[in-house]
Amino acid sequence: MTPSIWQLLIVLVIVLLLFGRGKIPQLMGDMAKGIKSFKKGMSDEEKKDDKNIENNIDNEK
């Protein structure tokens, strides 16, 4: 069952009442910073894994 437009509008109004208009952009900005930090951490881990693999290959030679 998909939500109707009225259900979405009611949820939007409730969110606006709870957080206010000024708080929502701040929350979205904080969430964006968290996502960027998570992606950076993931790429750092991939670089470490690649470096470990290269070191293991060099050690086997």
C-alpha positions as CSV (number, residue, x, y, z in Angstrom):
1,M,0.0,0.0,0.0
2,T,1.5,3.3,-1.0
3,P,0.8,6.5,1.0
4,S,-1.6,8.9,-0.6
5,I,-0.8,12.6,-1.1
6,W,-3.0,13.5,1.9
7,Q,-1.0,11.2,4.2
8,L,2.3,12.7,3.0
9,L,1.0,16.2,3.6
10,I,-0.1,15.3,7.1
11,V,3.3,13.9,7.9
12,L,4.9,17.0,6.4
13,V,2.8,19.3,8.6
14,I,3.6,17.3,11.7
15,V,7.3,17.4,11.0
16,L,7.1,21.2,10.4
17,L,5.3,21.6,13.7
18,L,7.7,19.5,15.6
19,F,11.0,20.9,14.3
20,G,10.0,24.3,12.9
21,R,11.1,25.8,9.6
22,G,14.5,26.9,10.7
23,K,15.5,23.6,12.3
24,I,14.9,21.4,9.3
25,P,17.7,22.8,7.1
26,Q,20.1,22.5,10.0
27,L,19.1,18.9,10.5
28,M,19.6,18.2,6.7
29,G,23.0,19.8,6.8
30,D,24.1,17.7,9.8
31,M,22.9,14.6,8.0
32,A,24.8,15.6,4.9
33,K,28.0,16.0,6.9
34,G,27.5,12.6,8.4
35,I,27.0,11.0,5.0
36,K,30.2,12.7,3.7
37,S,32.1,11.5,6.8
38,F,30.9,8.0,6.3
39,K,31.8,7.9,2.6
40,K,35.3,9.3,3.5
41,G,35.8,6.6,6.1
42,M,34.8,3.9,3.6
43,S,37.2,5.2,1.0
44,D,40.0,5.3,3.6
45,E,39.3,1.7,4.5
46,E,39.4,0.7,0.8
47,K,42.8,2.4,0.4
48,K,44.1,0.6,3.5
49,D,42.9,-2.7,2.1
50,D,44.5,-2.0,-1.2
51,K,47.8,-1.1,0.5
52,N,47.7,-4.3,2.6
53,I,47.1,-6.4,-0.5
54,E,50.1,-4.8,-2.3
55,N,52.3,-5.3,0.8
56,N,51.3,-9.0,1.0
57,I,52.0,-9.5,-2.7
58,D,55.4,-7.8,-2.3
59,N,56.3,-10.0,0.7
60,E,55.5,-13.1,-1.2
61,K,58.0,-12.3,-3.9
